[in-house]
Amino acid sequence: MNKITLTTFTDPMMGLSYECEPIFRKLETHFAGQIEFKYSMGLLVRNVYELCDCNELAQSPALGLHRYNARLAKIYESEESISGMPINMDGFCLFSTEETSSLPLNLAYKAAQLTAPELADRFLYNLRYATIVDTRPTTKLEEILKVVRQTGINEKQFLLHYQDSSAETALDSDLTRMHALGIHTLPAYLLQYDGKQMVIKQLIGYDTFVAAIRQISEGCIYPQPVMQSLQSVSQLQEQHPLISPIEVREALDFHSIDDVRQFIQPLIDSREITIRDVKRGWFIEKVKN
């Protein structure tokens, strides 16, 4: 059977894509085996100075960047309302006079893809978490390498791709494809099925995805019911060792995150999973064997 290919054009720093993770978990479970998920990098911030206030920059580049980071933090905080995925902006300082672009983040994802394609999307999630929940300055290579090690990617091989031309070439290919599709804002989505394609140039929700999938597949691809079971939770954790209860709620059709917490208690008791408390929320983490 033909599958839907869903490509998301994004940037690892994007709060909008982070807040859409629950939608993707629901697509994964309700269209199990029917969708292939891919990510393409869009380099959201080429030069942060172009986004800063000219008067503030005239006083001092450091001042201009400090105030831009503060404004950006407010934008992130406003995006928490999309799904409720926790966003913490304490001490947020993604950009500095040394790090003036989201290019390192984009190259990092491409290097992860080249090094360990089976772990690249997990790396992307961890990189977003480090940026938005831990508020680490992930434009810095040392912070990126922490995420590389956390994800279990070979650091030496990652650095080879990150520092030679291979990650840059792969990123250029992503950007060329994005522009050829007429995509100028992020996130955007490309649906492909049986030789057909559909470009969606705006943030959309689960129901809109379902409608678009039905349309492009002419009704051949449609959602299936899911079963709430501890095995289903464990299967989610195999694919997503770090996951929000909001994602689990959407993936398995729970009514609330309180219901999720109550349901997963046996897995906590058996020490298969643990709870990671964060500011404004919590995550479920698979215990490493």
Secondary structure, DSSP 8 states (H G I E B T S, - for coil): ---EEEEEEE-TT-HHHHHTHHHHHHHHHHTTTTEEEEEEE--S-S-GGGGS-HHHHHH-HHHHHHHHHHHHHHHHHHHTTTT------TT-----SS--SSHHHHHHHHHHHHH-GGGHHHHHHHHHHHHHTS---TTSHHHHHHHHHHHT--HHHHHHHHHSSHHHHHHHHHHHHHHHTT--SSSEEEEEETTEEEEE-S---HHHHHHHHHHHHTTSS--------HHHHHHHHHH-SEE-HHHHHHHHT-S-HHHHHHHHHHHHHTTSEEEEEETTEEEEEE---
